[in-house]
Structure formats: C-alpha cells, structure tokens
C-alpha cells in the first residue's frame, strides 16, 4: 500500500492554490486586472515543478544534476528571453519621420 505524503512535503500545493486563486480573481472580477496573470501562472508553475521533488519522485541522480547545473539553465533561459526581445525589435517597423 502506498504511503501517504507528510504534510510538510505538500507545501508546493499551497503555491498552486495561491496561483489558482490569483487566476480566478482575474477571471471573476469585474475589473479584469491582467497584472494577476503572471504571478498566478508563476505560483502554479513553481508548485507543479516543486511537488515531485518534495515527494521524492525525482531520482537522486537527477536532483544532483539539477543542483549542479541550475545556474547554466537560468542563464540560458535569460539569454533566450533577451534574444526574443532583440528579434522583436529588429522585426518592428521603422517609425516614419514626421513631416513638418
């Protein structure tokens, strides 16, 4: 029989709940504050990513690999975001000069 997860191992579920609450607030409020979308999705993503680690579902070798190379992954994600912004700027139409 499967062993039940201990309560401290389930803290990522709290992150998911907060994220869902933010998204529901965005969807159900009359004002539709879109600034809630990014934090809501960030909380949900963090919770979903962290849960397998806290439950011990990720093999120790993978955890060691991630612990070693997470700064490189972080830098690559930042570089990809920067390249995306630069590409969009290059593709943007040139503003036409104003006629006097």
MODAUR-V938357 format. One record per pair of residues at least 6 apart in sequence whose ideal C-beta (glycine too) atoms are under 8 Angstrom apart, sorted by sequence separation. I is the first residue (numbers start at 1). J is the second residue. D is the distance in whole Angstrom. If there is no record, write none. Layout:
BEGIN
i: {I | I}
j: {J | J}
d: {D | D}
END
This chain:
BEGIN
i: {26 | 52 | 26 | 66 | 25 | 26 | 26 | 53 | 25 | 26 | 23 | 22 | 23 | 26 | 22 | 22 | 23 | 22 | 23 | 21 | 19 | 20 | 19 | 22 | 23 | 19 | 19 | 19 | 20 | 18 | 19 | 19 | 16 | 19 | 15 | 16 | 19 | 15 | 17 | 15 | 16 | 15 | 16 | 14 | 12 | 13 | 12 | 15 | 16 | 12 | 12 | 12 | 13 | 11 | 12 | 10 | 12 | 11 | 10 | 9 | 9 | 9 | 5}
j: {32 | 58 | 33 | 73 | 33 | 34 | 36 | 63 | 36 | 37 | 36 | 36 | 37 | 40 | 37 | 39 | 40 | 40 | 41 | 40 | 39 | 40 | 40 | 43 | 44 | 41 | 42 | 43 | 44 | 43 | 44 | 45 | 43 | 46 | 43 | 44 | 47 | 44 | 47 | 46 | 47 | 47 | 48 | 47 | 46 | 47 | 47 | 50 | 51 | 48 | 49 | 50 | 51 | 50 | 51 | 51 | 54 | 54 | 54 | 54 | 55 | 56 | 55}
d: {7 | 5 | 6 | 8 | 8 | 7 | 4 | 7 | 6 | 6 | 7 | 5 | 7 | 7 | 8 | 6 | 4 | 3 | 7 | 8 | 8 | 7 | 5 | 7 | 8 | 7 | 7 | 3 | 7 | 5 | 3 | 8 | 7 | 8 | 5 | 5 | 7 | 7 | 8 | 5 | 4 | 3 | 7 | 7 | 7 | 6 | 4 | 7 | 8 | 7 | 8 | 4 | 7 | 8 | 4 | 8 | 6 | 7 | 7 | 5 | 6 | 8 | 6}
END
